Amino acid sequence: MGQRRYNCILLLITFASILGLTVSTLNEFSIINYKGISEGRGLELFEQWAKKHGKVYGCMEEKEKRLLNFIENLHYVLENNIYVKDSGHQVGLNVFADMNNDEFKEIYTPKRIMKKKPKLGGERRASKVSCETPMSLDWRKKGVVTGVKNQGQCGSCWSFSSTGAMEGINAICTGDLISLSEQELIDCDTTNEGCDGGYMDYAFEWVINNGGIDSESDYPYTGLEGVCNVTKEEIKLVTIDGYEDVDPSEGALLCAVVKQPISVGIDGSSLDFQLYTGGIYDGDCSSNPNDIDHAVLIVGYGSQGSTDYWIVKNSWGTSWGMEGYIYIKRNTELPYGVCAINAMASYPTKQSYAPTPYPSPTIPPPPPPPPSPSPSQCGDFSFCPSDETCCCLVEFSNYCFVYGCCLYENAVCCANNIYCCPQDYPICDVEGGLCLQNSADKIGVAAKKRTLAKHKFPWTKSKETLNSDELLLWKS
Ligand SMILES: *[C@@H]1O[C@H](CO)[C@@H](O)[C@H](O)[C@H]1NC(C)=O
């Protein structure tokens, strides 16, 4: 009994001293007289800010606590934007300006979200580290990125990163941009932990096993962990076929982003990141993969002068960053990139030969696959090496007079009788000399010109030894 009372008194004293400290700090306001911001101006800014962001505080204590956080953040913003000139990014009084960094971290980047790297059961890693890339790319302009969403006070960034990547690949393959349900992942995916965190790879795996995922509009976001609605779980509106991890390197990540929006893990826990409002971020954050605590989506890249950046979609609403986006510096010396953005990238896969929404008049019918083993037989009298494709060079009335060879296996022969395109970029942009994945794309790979097929006259038919000698030559 006595013991308990002692505890109570101690508690009371502690509480009173905390309260006293808070009130006295608030009353002194000496810290507000800092770099020209007066007490009155600080309060005024806070009131304006609260109004702009629709903040209403339940009680006076709460408001005072928020005001103190706000003033501290105001100092940080002033110091970093005005007194440190050469920072590549700006911080400001955004939607998180009334939170101190500890509580921000607790809610938005809890360490438990991505502490360990998911075990991957034998998925292929996309190890391609060099590829043809345009100078810049913005998937938003290609209509495959939904609007910025807001996870609210739930540690569900992983679900937003996952849906973003699936929305992207689905739109690229089918032409339909469908906003997908994070809530289904939070409620139904038991391999992840809802508002307590998760992994994008686990979410992709779950969607594959479930046979698809429902739309945002049918299974909307609540920001709370709920009971899985099995009726909605049965609605498999969008499917994916698989997923792959990207090798943790700048080059591999770039090659992946050229194909589709990519899920990445980052360290997003610093005050600098919390208050980010614009510019190319190269600020406070860890580039150690073990410090990854947040998940976002890369939707493109670009350059400003000599500084290169990723275009990154976050899930903190449009009142953070640049309308919800951040540019993160790329091409640095850091092995895992700024904020470890290269370290944990992955993406869902979907067959790209699904019915294309952009029927293009320039798509020629795919050539009949060369029937003979090797070399490829073109008509009766010519042939191409086994790893090339026969495409007609001179055609009349559906009859090919002169055959050419394309330097791709199972290539697409473009309708102009000059170019050919690889199988995975099947749409010929004859004017641009490009091969595209969708006819609306602005980027692709260069189309290749056909070379004249070798002639095989009837009298050489029996000379098999000569043919196989030539075959060896081609391969060397
Ligand atoms: C689940 O979804 C169905 C159909 O959308 C709805 O009618 C039902 O009320 C939901 N169940 C629960 C438990 O919310």
Ligand as a Chemical Component Dictionary entry (heavy atoms), coordinates in Angstrom:
data_LIG
# 
_chem_comp.id                   LIG 
_chem_comp.type                 NON-POLYMER 
_chem_comp.pdbx_formal_charge   0 
_chem_comp.three_letter_code    LIG 
# 
loop_
_chem_comp_atom.comp_id 
_chem_comp_atom.atom_id 
_chem_comp_atom.alt_atom_id 
_chem_comp_atom.type_symbol 
_chem_comp_atom.charge 
_chem_comp_atom.model_Cartn_x 
_chem_comp_atom.model_Cartn_y 
_chem_comp_atom.model_Cartn_z 
_chem_comp_atom.pdbx_ordinal 
LIG C1 C1 C 0 -17.417 -6.991 -47.602 1  
LIG O1 O1 O 0 -17.701 -6.492 -48.894 2  
LIG C2 C2 C 0 -18.997 -6.730 -49.309 3  
LIG C3 C3 C 0 -19.129 -6.402 -50.786 4  
LIG O2 O2 O 0 -18.326 -5.356 -51.160 5  
LIG C4 C4 C 0 -19.961 -5.964 -48.417 6  
LIG O3 O3 O 0 -21.282 -6.123 -48.851 7  
LIG C5 C5 C 0 -19.777 -6.458 -47.005 8  
LIG O4 O4 O 0 -20.563 -5.698 -46.118 9  
LIG C6 C6 C 0 -18.330 -6.381 -46.556 10 
LIG N1 N1 N 0 -18.144 -7.112 -45.325 11 
LIG C7 C7 C 0 -17.668 -6.555 -44.251 12 
LIG C8 C8 C 0 -17.495 -7.452 -43.080 13 
LIG O5 O5 O 0 -17.349 -5.389 -44.204 14 
# 
loop_
_chem_comp_bond.comp_id 
_chem_comp_bond.atom_id_1 
_chem_comp_bond.atom_id_2 
_chem_comp_bond.value_order 
_chem_comp_bond.pdbx_ordinal 
LIG C1 O1 SING 1  
LIG C1 C6 SING 2  
LIG O1 C2 SING 3  
LIG C2 C3 SING 4  
LIG C2 C4 SING 5  
LIG C3 O2 SING 6  
LIG C4 O3 SING 7  
LIG C4 C5 SING 8  
LIG C5 O4 SING 9  
LIG C5 C6 SING 10 
LIG C6 N1 SING 11 
LIG N1 C7 SING 12 
LIG C7 C8 SING 13 
LIG C7 O5 DOUB 14 
# 
